[in-house]
Amino acid sequence: MPVKSRKAEFSDLPDIARIYNQGIQDRIATFEADQKSPEDLEPWIRSRYPVVVATNEGKVVAFAASFPYSSRECYRGVGEFSVYVERSNRGKGTGKTIMKSLIDAVGEAGMWKLVSRVFVENIASRSMLRKIGFREVGIYEKHAQLDGVWKDVVIVEYLIGINMH
């Protein structure tokens, strides 16, 4: 059965937290080190910034969330994003599906740009984002530490309405 995507709902928070916590445990996609509860993530759903989930046979298998890039009014149409895929669904095109859905959702919300930072060594995410049309802008060296180790990150951007996905 193909993966489907839709806007996230409050009832999805336990699955979103479970998938996010897998990403935290895997230490390949976030500087976050502490596990999150569904309640910790409620502000994501309450925000005006879109959050979408991917489902397979009715089960949430991935999510992508957007966040404000800056509180300054001039950046109101620029969002940061995060994307996480359940371990058992990685490498199957789920990330690409959910990111396309997020791009559509943020475009409908009036945003013109998505940006993020990806660990340099996260080749799978970097490859998926390039295939969709994200541009690697540069590298922040020693951006932050994870488990006491400095990590470099690649800055990526996508111009909504200009790129074709």
C-alpha positions in Angstrom: 0.0 0.0 0.0 1.4 3.4 -0.9 2.4 6.0 1.7 -0.1 8.8 2.1 0.4 12.1 3.7 -1.9 14.6 5.6 -1.9 17.4 8.1 -0.8 16.3 11.5 -3.4 16.1 14.3 -3.2 16.1 18.1 -3.9 12.4 18.0 -0.7 11.9 16.0 1.5 13.2 18.8 2.4 9.8 20.4 3.5 8.5 17.0 5.4 11.8 16.2 7.2 11.6 19.6 8.0 7.9 19.0 9.6 8.6 15.6 11.4 11.7 16.8 12.8 9.8 19.8 14.2 7.2 17.3 16.0 10.0 15.6 17.3 11.3 18.9 18.5 7.8 19.8 20.2 7.3 16.4 22.3 10.5 16.8 22.3 11.1 13.0 19.7 13.9 12.6 19.4 16.2 15.6 21.5 17.8 18.4 18.6 17.1 20.7 19.7 14.5 23.3 16.7 14.1 25.6 13.7 12.0 24.7 10.4 13.9 24.1 6.9 13.2 25.3 3.8 13.8 23.1 3.1 16.8 25.4 6.5 18.3 24.7 5.6 18.4 21.0 2.1 19.9 21.4 3.3 23.4 20.5 4.3 22.1 17.1 0.6 21.2 16.3 -0.7 24.5 17.8 1.7 26.6 15.7 0.7 28.3 12.5 3.6 26.5 10.8 2.5 23.2 9.1 3.3 19.7 10.4 2.5 16.8 8.2 2.6 13.0 8.7 3.0 10.1 6.3 0.9 7.0 6.9 1.1 3.5 5.7 -2.0 1.3 6.2 -3.2 3.9 8.6 -0.1 3.9 10.8 2.1 7.1 11.1 5.5 6.2 9.7 7.1 9.7 9.3 6.6 13.4 9.9 7.9 16.7 8.7 7.5 19.9 10.7 8.1 23.5 10.0 9.1 26.2 12.4 9.8 29.9 12.4 13.2 30.8 11.0 13.2 34.1 12.9 10.9 36.3 14.9 11.6 39.3 12.6 8.7 40.2 10.4 10.8 40.3 7.3 11.4 36.5 7.6 7.8 35.6 8.2 7.7 33.6 5.0 10.9 31.6 5.8 10.6 28.4 7.8 13.0 25.9 9.2 12.0 22.2 8.9 12.7 18.8 10.4 11.9 15.5 8.9 12.0 12.1 10.5 11.1 8.6 9.2 10.5 5.6 11.3 13.5 3.2 11.2 11.6 0.4 9.4 10.5 2.8 6.7 13.8 4.5 5.9 15.2 4.1 2.4 11.8 3.4 0.8 10.9 6.9 -0.5 8.9 7.9 2.6 11.1 10.9 3.4 10.7 12.2 -0.2 6.9 11.8 0.0 6.6 13.6 3.4 8.9 16.4 2.3 6.9 17.1 -0.9 3.8 17.2 1.3 5.5 19.7 3.7 6.6 21.9 0.8 3.0 22.0 -0.5 1.7 22.8 3.0 4.1 25.6 3.7 3.5 27.0 0.2 -0.3 27.1 0.9 0.5 28.8 4.2 2.2 31.6 2.3 5.8 30.7 2.9 8.4 31.2 0.2 11.4 29.4 1.6 12.4 26.4 3.7 15.8 26.0 5.3 17.5 23.5 7.6 20.8 22.2 8.8 21.8 18.6 8.1 24.7 16.7 9.7 27.4 16.4 7.1 27.5 12.6 7.5 23.8 12.2 7.1 24.2 11.2 3.4 20.7 9.7 3.1 18.9 12.9 4.1 21.3 15.0 2.0 20.7 12.8 -1.1 16.9 12.9 -0.6 16.8 16.6 -0.2 18.9 17.2 -3.3 16.6 14.9 -5.4 13.6 17.1 -4.3 15.4 20.3 -5.3 17.1 21.5 -2.1 20.3 23.4 -2.6 23.3 22.9 -0.3 24.4 26.4 0.6 27.4 25.8 2.7 28.7 24.2 5.9 28.6 25.5 9.4 31.7 24.1 11.0 31.6 23.1 14.7 27.9 24.2 14.8 27.2 22.5 18.2 28.3 19.5 20.2 26.5 16.1 20.4 27.7 13.8 23.1 30.7 16.0 23.6 31.7 15.9 19.9 31.7 19.0 17.6 29.5 18.4 14.6 29.5 20.2 11.2 26.2 20.8 9.4 25.2 21.5 5.8 22.8 24.4 5.3 20.1 23.6 2.8 17.4 25.7 1.2 14.4 25.3 -1.0 12.7 28.2 -2.7 9.0 27.5 -2.9 7.3 28.2 -6.2 10.6 28.4 -7.9 11.8 24.8 -7.5 9.8 22.1 -9.1 9.2 18.9 -7.1 
